[in-house]
Amino acid sequence: MAVALDRRSIKDLLYCVDGLGHFQYASEDENNQEQVYVKGDDCMICVQDLQRFLRRDDEKRKISEQLGKWNVAKNHLLPLLKYHQEDHELSFEIVKLLVMMTLPANPKSSNLEDQLRTLQIHKENFVFPNPNTALLMSLLVESLKKPEDDRSRDDIELIELVMALFKNLLAVPDPPVTNNAQNATRFQLQDDFIDTLKRESVLKLYLVLAQNVEADKNRTMNVLLLETFYLLFRREDPQELVDTWYNYQKRATKGEKTTTSLLGQKLAQMRENAAISRALSPSGASGVRHSRFGGSFVTTQAEDAAGTKKVHLTSIEKLAVRNASINAAAPVLRGRRPIVEKKPVSGLECKLTLKEFADSVLEHCYNELMGSIRDDMIAGSDYLVETDFENFYWVMGFFTAYHATVFRARLSEWDSKTRKSGGSLRVSGTQKMTFSSMSLLSDDDPGPKPVFDMSYLKATLDDNTFLFLADKIAQYKQEKSYTRMGIAAKALKELMSSLTAMYSSQESEENRRNAEIILLKLVYEPEAFLDRLVALVKVFTPAKMPLSSLTNAVECVHYLLKLLEANSKQLVQRKKRAGRAVGDTQLEGDDEDDGAHLDHYAEDGPAPDGAAAPADGSAPACEVSTPQQLSEKAVTDTEEAEP
């Protein structure tokens, strides 16, 4: 329900809007109908007054909603930017006003739908073919031309304001797909806006800014870029992105036509859902009808002379009561239902765009951006808020999963190509995986075998990140913040999966060595890493947490136990090799045992159980427990610590 302003407030707003300016013809020639926007004498004062109005706006956002109804952004603010770009101070204040008008809606507000509708109106103004996104990018040309060291504080603030405006627009959700003609062109706003960002090279600008985020002047942009990346990919699943790209490439290779528009896909989905609803509707229930109809035809239990059930027209009110009685007769599950996670989907064209952008992020700026944010989080920077931590966990988990998914898909494709050749191809050597100019492998020459490359994730795939996540999970457990704990657990699961892939890499000794170093640091940390994972499993509550939280926790424990088992077997093999080497030395007549066969354990970690102590009287090697012993000890310690 819309919330109206009082007459005095509306009068003050109208006064400010009228003072911005007006359109007039560019010339007196009747044949020339071009109009230009002429700013008013008090234009700057009116813009600042509108900013003050919005600062005093309450959670219902009545003032912002009224400005959206008048479409002040389209009719006044954007024309001012177009025809008066030379006035840099005015342009700066207008962009600031646009940012304030597009701030996210309060999800707890009673008029949430009205606020979202207003934000969707603003978002439409920046979707292609509207030239307003290009207009905003033109404001940044002079600032971006300057070298980073020569940019003034005003230049950086203008860049941040434009990026904040794009971020606010990305946060606006699409309306639900209905028969309402008003929303018919808005249910794919997100896809259209992302396509506009690609057209106007905004995505490339994100990459450039993220690459240089470690500079002192750009340090404040890291959180803004992090939230932007989250909003871009929040609807996507890494596996779906990779599968969509492979299917599209295969169809393009075969010359098949593919529908890339979200409109065609959602219309097909609506037709399928309507058919399913009609098939599953109870006897006598009405089918899908258009919202503009005054009623609907329904069947009754009465029959005519021929034995056919009669059909009559009923009103909307009676139909609603009848459907409610039918639904009330259905069985109802007692108790609280488990939480089900739902998210919107994007079209094929949008998925292909985001797949290309994700490749560029990993290749050019992931380590710089995530490394700077992680360092600030570990250092406890004051400007960080809890939502920044959530975005960090989510983005880290997404790109880690995406990296692993691309590697598995590329390796599976390579195996398939080599098997189809029947051994006729002579493929030798290995090659690190690349994301740039990614294409399908050739049937005739698939090339060297792809190898897992951790350099794309080196900023987050280290022991400090693992321990940081474990500490935050323990903190959220004490605070009973289950949502944040679930997001952190998912990111930890993806890191554990990548660590397992590194350790099991047979082609790269560097990967195995780095994975072993991380594993040993996690296992021999004073505060047991495994204990916290077991506690993460035990804290699961179906009524408060989605089932995916339990899945992520169990997978984390599984990956760690798998790594410990593989490491134990490797240590046993090393012990046997060291024993054979000592035996051969003794057969040659060397009676002195100087402990040289244990030097390998001194470098790689403690010696396995049963290894002899050095002859020089130094401390014996530490005992290494088996994965089963570590697991039993973790569960026992957790039960003792938590009554």
N, C-alpha and C positions, 0 to 999 in steps of 0.2 A: 504494500500500500504506500503510495507516494505521500511524502511529508511536505506540506506547503509552507512557504515563508510568509511572514506577515507583510502587510502592504508597505510599511516603511522600508523594510530591508529590500524588497523588490524595487522600490523607487530609487534607493541609493545605488543598487546594482545597475539599473538602467541608466542612471546618470553617468556612472563610470564607463559603461559600455559605449554610450553615445559619444563620450569624450575621446574615444580612441581614434575615430576618424570615419570616413565614408568613401564610397566609390563615386567616381565621376568620369565622364567621357574624356578621353585623352585629347580630343580636338573638337572643334565646332563643326567639322565636316560631317554632313549627314551620312555619307558613304562609309565613314570610319566609325564603327561601333565599338571600338576597343575601349575598355574601361581601366582605370588605374585607381589605386587606393591612396587617398590623401589623408595623412595623419592629422589629428586635431592639434590645436595649440597646446592643450594640456595632456597630450598623449602619454608622456612619461609619468606624470602624476597619476593618471587614471590606471596605468598598469601597476604602479606601486600600491595604489588603493585596493585593487583587486587582490594583490598578494596579501595585504593585511586582512581583507575579508576571509580569505582562505585559511590564514593562520588561526583565525578565531572560530573556524568551522568545527562543529562537534562530530561525534562518531557517526551520526546519520548523514553527514556530508550534504546538507540541504543546499548550501551555496554552490558547491561544485555541481550538484545535480541540476540546479537552475541554469547555470552557465552551459551545461551540456545540452539542456533542452533548447536554449537559444543558439546552440552551435557557435559559440563565440570563437572557438579556435579556428573553425573553417571560414567564418564570415569576417573576422577582424584580425586575429593574431597572426595567422599564417599569411594573409595578404600584406600585413605590415612587414613581415620578414622578407617577403618577395620584392616589394617596391622600395624598401628603405634599408637595404643591407649595409649601406655606407655608414649608417648611424650604429656604431658598434655597441655603445652603451645601451641603446634601446633594444637592440637584438639580444644582448645578454639578458636583460630583464624579461623580455618576452619568453625566451627559452626557460628561464627560471619559473615563470608563471605556468608554462605548459607542463613542467615537471610537477608542480604542485597540483595541477588539475588532474593529472594521471596517476596520483599516488594510489597504491592498492587499497581496495575496499576492506572495511572491517568485517571479518567473517561472522562476528557475533552480533552485528547490527540487525535491527528488525526490518530494515528496508534494503537488505543485501541485493535483492534482484534489481531494484531501481539503481543502485550504485553500479552494479555490473553492466546494466544496460547503458548507462551514461559513459562508462569507460569504453564500451564497445563502439559507441558513436565516435569517440575520440580516436580510437584505433583505426576505424575505417578511413579517417582523413589521411593516414600515412601509408595506405596500402596502394600498390600499383593498380591502375595507371595514375593515381594522384601523384603529382610531382613533389610533394612536401618532404618526403624522405631525402630526395636529392637536394632539396632546398636547404635542409639542415646540414647535409654534408658539405655544401658549398660554403657554409659559414666557417668550416674548419680548415678550408684550403690554406689560408694565410698562416694559421697556427701550425699546421702540419708541415708546411714548407720549411719552417725554421729548424735548424739543428736542435737537438734536445737541450743542449747547454744554453742556447740562446732564447729559449721560450720563457716568456714572462709568467708570472703567477696568474694573470688574467687569461692567457692562452690555455694554461692547464685547467683552470676552472671552467672555461668554455667547453673544452673537450670532455671534461667530467660531466657537465650538465647535459650535453647531447647524448653521451653514453647512458646517463641515468634515465633520460627520457625514453630511449630505446628499451632499456631494461624494464621500465614501468609498463610499456606497451606489450612486451613479451609476457609479462605476468598476467595480463588480462585473459581470462579463459574464454573459450568459445561457448556460445549459448547451446543448449541441448537441441538436438534435431527434432523438430515438431512440424505440424502442418501449418503453423503460423506463417503467413506470408511476410511479416515484418522481419523474421529471423532467417528467411530463406537464403539471403546472401551473406549471412554472418557466421554460419556454423563451420566455415573453414577459414576464419580470419587468421588463425595462427599460421596455417600453411601459407596463405597469401602474404602475410607479413614477413615470414622467413624468406620467401621467394623474393620479396622486395629488398630485403637486406642483402641478398646475394646480388641482385641486379645493380644495386647502388654501391657495391664494394664495401659494405659495412662489415661483412664477415672478414674481409682481408684486413680491414683496420683493426679488428679485434686481435688478429694474429700479430700485427706489428706492435700494438700496445703491450700485448702479453710478453712478447720477446724482450722488450726493454723495461719490464716492470721492476727489475732489480735496481734501476737507477734511482737516485735519491728523490728526484722530482716526480717520478712516476710511481713511487712506492704506495701512495694512497689509492691507486687504481686497482690494486690486486684483488681486494674484496669485491669491488664493483664488477670486475671481469669474471670473478669466480661465480657470483650470483647470476650473471648473464649466461655463462656456460651451463649452469644448472637449469635455467629456464629454457634454454634451447633444446636440451636433451632430456628433460624430465618425462616426456611422453614416450621415450624410445627405450627399446630393449636391445642390447648389443647383438644378441643372436638374430633378432629380426632384421636389424640393419644389414648384417653380413649376408643373411639368406636372401633378402630382397635384392641386394646388389648382384649376387651370383645368378639368381633367377632372371633378372633383367638382362644381364650380359649374355646369358645363354639364349634367351629369346631373341635378343638383337642379333646374335651370331646366326641364328636360324632364319632371320628375316621375319619373325612374327611381330604383330602389332600389339602394343601393350598400353592399356589405359593408365596414364599417370596422374590424372586429375582426381582429387579427393571427392569432387562432386559425383562423378560417375561411380566411384567405389561405394560411397555412402548411399546413393540411390539404390544400387543393387542390394546393399545390405538391408535397407529399409524394406524392399520388396520381399527379401527372404524372411525377415523378422515378421512381416505382416502375414505371410503364408503360414509360418509356424504358429503364430497366435491364433489364426483361424482354425488350424488343425487341432490345437490343444484346448480351445475354448469349450466350456461345458455345454451340455445340451440346453438349448434355449437362450444362451447368452448371445449378446449382440456382437457383430463383427466390428471392424475398424470403420469409422465414419469420418467424414470431413467436419472440421470444427465449426463451419459456417452453417451446417444443416440445423434445422430447428428440432429434429427428433431422429428416431431411428426405427426401422422395421424389426420387430421381434416376433418369434413364434410363441404360441401359447399351448397349454395342455388341452384346450378344447379342440374338437375335431368336427369337420363338416360331414355331410352325408357320405362322401366318398372315403372317409377315414383319414383325410389329410389334415394336418394341424393348421389351424387358422393363423394368419399373419395380420397384425395391425400396427398402426403407427402410434408410438408413444412419445411423450415429451422427454426433454433432457432430464428434468427433475425426477420423474418416475423411473427413467432408465438408470439414473445414478443410485436410487434407492434399491432397485432390483439387483443391480450388480453388487451392491454392498451386501445384500442378503445372501447372494451366491458365494461371495468371498468369505462371509462369516461362517458358512457351513463347512468350509475347508478345514482340515485338521491344522491345529496350531502347535508348534513346538514349544514346550515349556522350558523355562530357564533362558539365560543369556546366550545368544548365538555367537559363534566365533567371528572375529573381525575379518571381513573380506576386503581385499585391496582392489580398487577399481581405478583405471586411468584411461584417459582418452587416447585415441589412436590418430596417427597422421597418415597422409596419402603417400603414394609411391614416389611422386616427384619430390616431396619434402624429405622422405627418407634418403633418397639418393643425394640430395643436397647436404644433409647432415652427415651422411657417410663420408662424403668428400671433405667436409669441414673437420670431422673427427680425425681423419688421416693427417690433415695439415696441422692440427693441434698437437698430435703426438710427435710429429716430425720437427716442429719449429718452436713450440713455446710451452709444452706441458711441464718440463722440468723447471723452467725459469719461474713460471707462475706458481706451481704447487710448492716448489722449494721455498719461495719467499713467504708464502702464507704459513707453511708448516713451521718455519723458523720463528715467525711472529707468534704463533700459537704456543710453541714450546717456551718462548721467552715471556709469555703472558702479557702481550700488548694490551693497552687500555682501550683501544678503539674497536676491539673485536667484541661481538655479541654472540649469543648462543646460536642464532640462525646462521652465522658465518661458520661455526663448527659443523652444523648439519650439512650445509652446502659443501664444505670441504670433504666430509665423509662420503657424501653422495657422488661428487664429481670424481674423487679418487677411485671409488669402487666401480663407477661406470667405465672409466678409461682403462682401468686394470682389466676388467672383464672384457672390454672391447679388444684390447691388445691380445689377450689370450684366445678370444674367439676367432680373430683374423688369423692367428698363427695356426690354430687347429684346422680351420677351413683350408688354408693354403697347404698345410701338410697333407690333409686328406686328398686334396686335388692332385698333389704331386704323386702320392701313392697310387691313386687311380690311373693317372696317365702312364706311370711306369709299369703297372700290372697289365694294362691293355696292350702294351707293346710286346708282351710275351717274352721279355728278356732281350729283345732285339736292340733296345737302346742301351748305350754304354754311358751311364751317368756317373760321374765321379766328382768328389769334393762336396763342399757345403757352401751355403751362402746365407748371410744374415738377412732377415726379413726386412723388406722396405714397404713403405706405404705410398710414396709418391708414384704417380703414373701407374697405379695398380691396374692390371688387366688379367684376363684368363691366361693360363699357361698353354703353351702350344702342344698339340698332340704329337708332333714330330720331335720336338726338342723341349721337354719341360724344364731343362736346366738343372743346376745343382740342387741338392736337397735343402729346403729352408731350415734355418736354425733359430731357436728362440733367442731374441735379442733384448736383453734387459736394459740397454742404454736408453731406451725410450721412457723407462719408468724409474731411472736411477734416483730421482729426487724423493720418491716415496717408497721404493722397494729396498728398504734398509732396516736394520735392527731398531734404530731410533723411532721410526714410524710404527713398527709393531708394538714396541713398549708404550709409546704414546697412546695408541688406541686401547691397549689393555688397561692403562691407567684411567682413561676416560670412561671405559665400560664399567670399571669398578666404581667410579664416582657416580655414574648414572644409576647404578644398581642401588647405591645407598640413598640417592635422592628419589628413587622410584620413578625416574624419567624413562619410561619404557620405549617411547617413540625414538628418542635420541639413541638409546642403547641399541635398538634394532638397526638403525642406520649405520652406527659404528660397527656392529657385528657383521653386517653385510660387507662393508668395506674390508674388514679384517679377513673375512672368508675369501674374498677375491685375492687379497695379498697372499694368503696361505696357498691358494691354488697356483698362483704364479711362482711362488717359492718351490712348490713341488715340481712344477714343470722345469724349473731351472736345475733342481737337484737330479732329476731323472734324465737330463739331457746327455745323450751318449756321444754327441758330436762336439761338444764344447767343454773342455776341461775348465775354462774360466768360469762358466756358469755354475758348474758343480762346486768349484772351490768357493765362490762367493756365497752360494746357497748354504754350504756347510758352515761357513763363518757365521752367517746370520743365525742358523739353527743352534749352534753351540752357545751363542750369546743369549738366545732365548731360553735354552734349557738350564744353563748355569747362572741365570740371573738370581740375585738374592731372593726377590719376591717371585715365587713360582709362576711362570707364564701359563702352564697347564692348569694350575689350580683355578685361575680366573676363568679359563674356558669351561671347566666343569661347573663352576658356579653360574656361568651364563646359561648353561643347559638347565640347571635346577631352578632358576628363577622364572622360567617360562610360565605364564598364566594365560590360558586360552581366552578368557573374558577381557583381558587388557592388552594382549599382544597378538598380532597376526601369526598364522602358522609358519610363515616364512622366517620369522625370528628364530623359532626352534630349529628349522632346517639349516639356517646359517650357522647357528651355534654347533650343531652336531657335525656339520661339514668341517668346521674349524678344528674340532677335536680329531676328526678322522684324518685330515691332512697332516696334523702334527704327529699323530701316532704312526702314520705311514712313513713320515720322514725319519722318525726315531728308529723304526724297524729297519729301514734301509741303511741308516747310519750305523746301527749295531752290526748288521751283516758285513758292512764294509770294514769296520774295525776288526772283526774276527778274521776276515781275509788278510788284513794287514798283519795281524798277529801271526798267522800261519806263515806268511811270506817271511816275516822277520825271524821266526823260529828256524825255518829252513836255512836262512842265510847264516844264522849263528851256528847251526850244525855243520854246515859246510866249512865254516872257518875253523871249528874245533878239529875236524878231520884233517885239516892241513897242518895241525900242530900248534895252533895259536891257543894257549891255555888261559891267557889273560882276557877277562871279560870287562871291558871298560864302559859298557852300557851304550855303545854306539848304536845298537839296534833299536834303542828307544828314542833316538833323536827325532824320529819322525813324529812320535806322539807329543814330544815337547813342542813341536811347531803346530800340529793340527789339532791338539786337544789332549786330554788325559788318556793314559794308556788303558786298554781294556782290562777287565777283571782277570787276575791271575798273572799279569805281567810282572817280571822280577824287578826288584828295586835296583837302582844304579849302584855300582860297586863303590863309588866314592863316598857313600854314606849320606847322600842328599835325601830329601823327602821322597817317599814313594809316590807313584802315580795315583791319581784319583780313580775311584772305582766307578764304572759306568753301568748304570742299571739298564735292564731290558725295558722295552716299551710297556710290557704288562706290569712290571714293578712300578714304573713311573705313574702309570694310570691309577693303580691301586693306592699308591701313596697320595696322589692328588685328591682322590675321592675321600680318603680317610682324613686328610688334613682339612678339607673343606667342611666335612661333617663336624669335626671338632671345633672349627672356628665359628660355624653357624649352627646354633642349637635349633 
